[in-house]
Amino acid sequence: MAGGAVAPSDAAASAVRARTLATTLPTPKLTSLIIPTTVTAQQGHARFLVGVRTSIPAHIVVRITDLATKKLMKTIVESSLHKAGRVFVLVQATDTAGYQLPTGAFSIFVGATAADGHNASALTHTIHLVYARPRGVFDWFTVPVNTDIRSSASLHTSSGELVAAVVPGGWTAKAGIERGDVIERINGVSVLTPGALATALRLLPANTAVPVVLLRGTTTLTKHVTAPPDWTAIPSLSAPIAVAANTKLLAYSYAAVAYDVSIGNTAAAAKIISTWSKAQGATAQAQLAHAQLHAAVNEQAASLPYWENALAKNPRLSTAAFGEGVALDATGNDPSAANAFAHAASLDRADSSAPAYQALALEQARLPYLALDPARAAAAIDPLDPNALAAEGIAWMQTGSVATGVATLEKSLTLTDDATRAQQLITTYLEPAVR
């Protein structure tokens, strides 16, 4: 017929074939729903795992409805087509706008859609959200005290955290903490090493006056800081950091580099480094700054000699040993990376990250029996460190204790704020382990 039109008989036949195809294409079937009945989490960090088994490749759909108000709070449609078998989705306990769901009961709808649009019969489950008090956050920027920092700023201690800047008029400043103070304890927890600081900040309660013990000159003082929840936006510290850097002291100009690197302003960090004198550039601190700058732009191989130079100039720099491990791991040298992380752990016994990464490097090197001890040590140092729990969970799984490993890994996933890392752990370890 003219124009390529389909004859009525052909159109009817096509419709029949389409209906026949629609009835013969497989429809996904969901079984074996895994989901907690109660989710107890720190306010602002609530998330939970939804596990399901799909009979064919499908997109997983999760809907959350508030049972009290009957309001649909959130819909998640996984963009990736999951292969047939066990699938896990890490669900953030937030609504569509990103606000945390309130305490209470929620209906969880779990569905699936095949690539051709066929929908599975959904599974539903009720969960109850219960929140612990939120974590607090300080509006300051600090750097670890070491030999170079102490000498540059004329400090009377070789440990702790040097306050390089505070937000003017912020909660830390109002508590009486100033640039140049060296923080020694936060809410009773020692922060004399970088690893100890990380643990103390994970334990910091919000909306509670906590004692902060500091050294100002040769005088020990205690200030009480009431920190807001850690979802509170912290104003930029660029201006007060710049004021500190203008002192030309290496301690503060290094802090400005570290701050700029932390916010992704690597050009500004490089500019500061270029102003250092020959004597300043020869220090371990300067080598550390170069290494951190290269690492920030994912030039791990280029960072390696700077980490090594920093360690050669100051063998006590745990930060340099850890950075060396990260660089070696990124270049595929897992055994050497494990040794570097072990070195970092020996330099900072309060650091849970170093033994955790040591264990992960050993696991990547297919040495899980050697990984178990540092992984357990990391989790013992800080039971809230998601990397420590991930390392321990993987070690248990790879040494045959699958149930223990799965439970530990699941706890790690509900604690991590790194969604990309979480998905990698789910795909690589969790889904293959759970039948």
Legacy VTK file of the C-alpha trace (Angstrom):
# vtk DataFile Version 3.0
C-alpha trace
ASCII
DATASET POLYDATA
POINTS 435 float
0.000 0.000 0.000
1.081 3.622 -0.578
3.329 5.236 2.045
4.288 1.848 3.517
1.019 1.498 5.433
0.327 -1.923 6.894
-2.626 -3.797 5.462
-5.405 -4.474 7.937
-4.651 -8.178 7.900
-0.948 -7.508 8.550
-1.775 -5.091 11.378
-4.001 -7.669 13.028
-1.318 -10.295 12.712
1.245 -7.938 14.229
-1.056 -7.222 17.172
-1.517 -10.947 17.761
2.233 -11.524 17.643
2.791 -8.658 20.119
0.206 -10.071 22.536
1.713 -13.527 22.216
5.220 -12.183 22.863
4.024 -10.224 25.896
2.523 -13.352 27.410
5.593 -15.501 26.737
8.307 -13.094 27.945
9.322 -13.931 31.516
8.101 -11.787 34.403
10.528 -11.227 37.268
9.701 -13.036 40.472
10.936 -11.727 43.819
11.643 -14.014 46.768
13.722 -14.199 49.950
13.208 -10.644 51.202
15.840 -9.578 53.736
15.092 -6.383 55.650
15.327 -5.403 59.329
12.226 -4.969 61.437
13.822 -2.228 63.551
16.490 0.220 62.392
18.355 1.866 65.260
20.833 4.446 64.022
22.525 7.709 64.873
20.308 10.587 63.836
21.418 11.914 60.479
23.115 8.642 59.505
20.215 6.203 59.275
20.307 3.703 56.443
19.355 0.080 55.991
19.857 -2.789 53.571
17.090 -4.333 51.500
17.939 -7.750 50.110
15.839 -9.690 47.628
16.243 -12.468 45.069
15.116 -11.875 41.501
14.443 -14.690 39.055
15.628 -12.735 35.983
17.626 -9.538 35.402
15.593 -6.586 36.627
15.618 -3.025 37.949
14.827 -3.004 41.682
12.234 -0.526 42.952
11.876 0.485 46.614
9.093 2.710 47.947
8.868 4.019 51.504
5.483 5.014 52.921
4.834 6.568 56.329
2.279 4.303 57.974
0.980 7.076 60.256
0.249 9.572 57.475
-0.021 7.133 54.505
2.287 9.543 52.662
4.724 8.203 50.077
8.080 9.476 51.333
10.474 8.211 48.709
10.803 6.058 45.608
14.087 4.482 44.563
14.461 2.998 41.095
17.827 1.355 40.595
19.238 2.481 37.253
21.353 -0.631 36.786
19.799 -3.872 35.560
20.720 -6.370 38.246
21.492 -9.857 37.119
19.314 -12.733 38.305
20.015 -13.801 41.871
20.596 -12.011 45.142
20.402 -8.220 45.061
21.024 -5.728 47.884
20.063 -2.066 47.912
21.424 0.320 50.555
18.565 2.681 51.402
19.132 6.086 52.977
16.407 6.827 55.538
15.519 10.142 53.933
12.592 11.507 51.971
12.605 12.713 48.373
13.968 16.131 49.423
16.828 14.524 51.352
15.440 15.182 54.831
15.679 12.444 57.407
12.581 10.350 57.928
10.919 10.846 61.316
10.895 8.252 64.036
8.090 5.772 63.473
6.801 2.914 61.342
7.146 2.712 57.570
5.952 0.326 54.904
8.720 -0.796 52.546
7.525 -1.828 49.074
10.056 -3.840 47.050
9.333 -4.366 43.372
11.213 -5.169 40.180
10.876 -4.262 36.518
12.406 -6.326 33.720
14.173 -4.676 30.788
11.014 -5.131 28.674
8.793 -3.460 31.287
7.313 -6.535 32.955
6.729 -5.904 36.674
7.134 -8.404 39.472
4.580 -8.939 42.186
5.884 -6.720 44.963
6.942 -7.752 48.455
6.247 -5.515 51.460
7.598 -5.241 54.975
7.174 -2.873 57.925
10.184 -1.316 59.608
10.471 0.909 62.663
13.016 3.755 62.761
14.592 4.590 66.119
17.258 7.274 66.413
20.142 7.819 68.788
21.340 11.378 69.385
23.151 12.972 66.441
26.869 13.439 65.992
28.278 16.925 66.502
30.610 18.933 64.294
33.233 21.581 65.065
33.664 24.713 62.960
37.440 24.740 63.114
40.357 23.461 61.073
43.233 21.690 62.790
46.471 19.999 61.769
48.428 17.351 63.713
51.355 18.666 65.730
54.746 17.186 64.839
58.359 18.340 64.918
58.012 20.815 62.037
54.692 22.222 63.266
56.022 22.578 66.810
59.183 24.356 65.669
57.375 26.678 63.268
54.663 27.784 65.698
56.913 27.765 68.803
54.655 25.265 70.575
55.376 23.565 73.873
54.224 20.101 72.827
54.891 17.628 70.011
51.447 16.043 69.944
47.797 17.036 69.728
45.960 19.129 67.128
46.946 22.713 66.347
43.945 24.969 65.758
44.766 26.796 62.531
41.445 28.623 62.145
37.976 28.924 63.667
34.831 30.405 62.143
34.500 33.968 63.497
31.493 34.104 65.811
30.921 30.359 65.453
30.272 27.872 68.232
33.952 26.958 68.639
35.008 30.600 68.830
32.209 31.406 71.280
33.512 28.651 73.549
36.831 30.524 73.727
38.982 28.356 71.446
41.509 30.344 69.434
43.995 29.931 66.631
47.249 28.605 68.092
45.581 26.435 70.744
46.641 22.788 70.797
43.733 20.409 71.418
44.594 17.468 73.680
41.261 15.916 74.696
37.682 16.107 73.419
34.924 14.939 75.749
37.398 12.838 77.691
38.945 11.217 74.604
42.642 11.842 73.922
43.388 13.413 70.545
47.167 13.376 70.740
47.416 11.536 67.402
45.516 11.898 64.095
43.879 8.501 64.548
42.649 9.410 68.000
41.108 12.619 66.647
39.130 10.692 64.025
37.689 8.427 66.715
36.869 11.336 69.027
35.001 13.174 66.266
32.929 10.086 65.448
31.949 9.966 69.131
31.208 13.695 69.472
27.604 14.243 70.646
25.607 17.133 69.234
23.721 19.717 71.277
25.705 18.821 74.399
28.350 20.919 76.113
31.508 18.803 75.924
34.839 19.631 77.584
37.747 20.364 75.267
41.135 20.312 76.981
43.759 22.430 75.252
47.216 23.848 75.714
47.616 27.602 75.205
51.280 28.420 75.498
52.229 26.529 78.649
48.779 26.772 80.251
46.271 23.933 80.186
42.687 25.158 79.774
39.293 23.481 79.495
36.648 25.002 77.240
33.108 23.703 76.804
31.772 23.527 73.260
28.177 22.816 72.270
28.375 21.535 68.726
25.337 21.373 66.424
24.428 18.206 64.464
26.872 17.278 61.734
24.402 18.054 58.964
24.841 21.724 59.887
26.555 23.703 57.127
29.916 25.068 58.250
30.814 28.492 56.817
33.946 28.685 54.695
37.187 28.868 56.638
39.137 30.244 53.671
39.339 33.784 55.067
40.591 32.934 58.588
42.941 30.292 57.127
44.366 32.931 54.780
44.897 35.300 57.716
46.810 32.560 59.519
48.878 31.769 56.416
49.861 35.433 56.142
51.959 34.968 59.285
54.427 33.169 56.942
54.830 30.452 59.568
55.072 27.002 57.975
52.570 25.586 60.445
49.806 27.874 59.213
50.714 27.979 55.538
50.750 24.178 55.583
47.309 24.282 57.240
46.108 26.520 54.391
47.393 23.953 51.871
45.663 21.126 53.725
42.411 23.076 53.920
42.448 24.000 50.233
43.131 20.372 49.333
40.230 19.266 51.535
37.780 21.531 49.673
39.178 20.724 46.233
40.937 24.046 45.659
44.184 22.450 44.511
45.287 25.462 42.463
45.310 27.631 45.578
47.207 24.922 47.477
49.852 24.713 44.756
50.247 28.511 44.784
50.944 28.516 48.525
53.537 25.759 48.168
55.294 27.773 45.456
55.882 30.630 47.924
57.833 28.554 50.441
61.479 29.309 51.003
64.160 26.745 50.244
64.423 25.944 53.945
60.660 25.485 54.291
60.526 23.366 51.132
63.163 21.036 52.535
61.067 20.075 55.568
59.081 16.885 56.060
55.965 19.053 56.270
56.564 20.442 52.789
57.061 16.942 51.392
53.783 15.976 53.048
52.050 18.914 51.367
53.376 17.932 47.922
52.204 14.350 48.464
48.735 15.390 49.571
48.383 17.712 46.593
49.265 14.944 44.112
46.962 12.482 45.880
44.093 14.995 45.756
44.207 15.030 41.949
44.545 11.229 41.801
48.230 11.270 40.908
49.054 8.489 43.333
52.244 7.337 41.595
53.561 10.914 41.603
52.744 11.251 45.307
54.784 8.182 46.313
58.287 9.750 46.390
56.969 12.666 48.435
55.450 10.358 51.050
58.777 8.516 51.178
60.746 11.772 51.463
58.502 12.938 54.308
59.129 9.690 56.175
62.858 9.881 55.554
62.938 13.370 57.086
60.593 12.465 59.960
60.230 8.698 60.595
57.410 9.374 63.092
54.951 10.760 60.511
52.119 8.230 60.584
50.230 10.321 58.020
53.088 9.861 55.536
53.246 6.110 56.138
49.498 5.850 55.557
49.696 7.950 52.394
52.515 5.745 51.137
50.242 2.741 51.632
47.431 4.360 49.645
49.812 5.204 46.795
51.257 1.689 46.690
47.777 0.191 46.751
46.672 2.440 43.876
49.628 1.257 41.795
48.715 -2.408 42.400
51.443 -3.265 44.887
49.219 -4.763 47.579
51.906 -6.567 49.666
54.034 -3.403 49.919
50.906 -1.374 50.658
50.064 -3.742 53.518
53.557 -3.223 54.959
53.184 0.563 54.713
49.827 0.467 56.491
51.300 -1.791 59.185
54.060 0.802 59.633
51.445 3.553 59.954
49.566 1.485 62.547
52.739 1.067 64.600
53.283 4.843 64.567
49.721 5.683 65.637
48.248 3.005 67.884
44.985 4.930 68.154
44.369 4.895 64.388
41.746 2.369 63.265
42.185 3.269 59.588
45.767 2.000 59.256
45.160 -1.615 60.382
41.857 -1.619 58.476
43.602 -0.674 55.246
46.401 -3.122 56.028
43.793 -5.881 56.223
42.102 -4.747 53.009
45.454 -4.775 51.172
46.145 -8.293 52.439
42.687 -9.393 51.317
43.359 -7.972 47.854
46.656 -9.883 47.875
44.636 -13.068 48.642
46.080 -13.433 52.120
42.879 -13.390 54.221
44.326 -15.378 57.127
46.965 -12.678 57.591
44.264 -9.997 57.270
42.059 -11.182 60.115
44.214 -9.968 63.029
44.723 -6.365 61.815
41.054 -6.198 60.792
39.917 -7.245 64.263
42.426 -4.841 65.819
40.987 -1.982 63.746
37.424 -2.765 64.818
38.527 -2.991 68.449
40.103 0.486 68.256
36.937 2.049 66.825
33.785 -0.103 66.517
32.104 2.720 64.550
34.748 2.877 61.800
33.034 1.482 58.668
36.373 0.668 57.007
37.449 -1.367 60.021
34.195 -3.332 60.031
34.359 -3.869 56.272
37.882 -5.251 56.559
36.863 -7.546 59.400
33.733 -8.736 57.606
35.627 -9.571 54.422
38.341 -11.380 56.397
35.758 -13.538 58.174
34.042 -14.357 54.890
37.294 -15.249 53.137
38.406 -17.498 55.986
35.178 -19.495 56.024
33.093 -17.766 58.708
30.560 -16.512 56.193
27.646 -15.769 58.555
29.863 -13.725 60.901
31.439 -11.959 57.946
28.117 -11.069 56.346
26.735 -9.648 59.606
29.881 -7.558 60.147
29.938 -6.313 56.556
26.259 -5.364 56.736
26.981 -3.291 59.850
29.816 -1.580 57.996
27.517 -0.703 55.100
24.934 0.890 57.372
27.657 3.080 58.909
29.419 4.297 55.769
28.702 7.678 54.206
30.529 6.697 51.003
27.832 5.448 48.614
30.297 4.454 45.879
32.380 2.408 48.302
29.232 0.815 49.711
28.052 -0.315 46.273
31.469 -1.795 45.533
31.357 -3.829 48.750
27.800 -4.975 48.032
28.600 -6.108 44.497
31.980 -7.673 45.222
31.399 -9.332 48.577
27.871 -9.223 49.987
25.710 -10.364 47.068
27.905 -13.367 46.160
27.997 -14.501 49.802
24.259 -14.457 50.550
22.200 -17.175 48.898
LINES 1 436
435 0 1 2 3 4 5 6 7 8 9 10 11 12 13 14 15 16 17 18 19 20 21 22 23 24 25 26 27 28 29 30 31 32 33 34 35 36 37 38 39 40 41 42 43 44 45 46 47 48 49 50 51 52 53 54 55 56 57 58 59 60 61 62 63 64 65 66 67 68 69 70 71 72 73 74 75 76 77 78 79 80 81 82 83 84 85 86 87 88 89 90 91 92 93 94 95 96 97 98 99 100 101 102 103 104 105 106 107 108 109 110 111 112 113 114 115 116 117 118 119 120 121 122 123 124 125 126 127 128 129 130 131 132 133 134 135 136 137 138 139 140 141 142 143 144 145 146 147 148 149 150 151 152 153 154 155 156 157 158 159 160 161 162 163 164 165 166 167 168 169 170 171 172 173 174 175 176 177 178 179 180 181 182 183 184 185 186 187 188 189 190 191 192 193 194 195 196 197 198 199 200 201 202 203 204 205 206 207 208 209 210 211 212 213 214 215 216 217 218 219 220 221 222 223 224 225 226 227 228 229 230 231 232 233 234 235 236 237 238 239 240 241 242 243 244 245 246 247 248 249 250 251 252 253 254 255 256 257 258 259 260 261 262 263 264 265 266 267 268 269 270 271 272 273 274 275 276 277 278 279 280 281 282 283 284 285 286 287 288 289 290 291 292 293 294 295 296 297 298 299 300 301 302 303 304 305 306 307 308 309 310 311 312 313 314 315 316 317 318 319 320 321 322 323 324 325 326 327 328 329 330 331 332 333 334 335 336 337 338 339 340 341 342 343 344 345 346 347 348 349 350 351 352 353 354 355 356 357 358 359 360 361 362 363 364 365 366 367 368 369 370 371 372 373 374 375 376 377 378 379 380 381 382 383 384 385 386 387 388 389 390 391 392 393 394 395 396 397 398 399 400 401 402 403 404 405 406 407 408 409 410 411 412 413 414 415 416 417 418 419 420 421 422 423 424 425 426 427 428 429 430 431 432 433 434
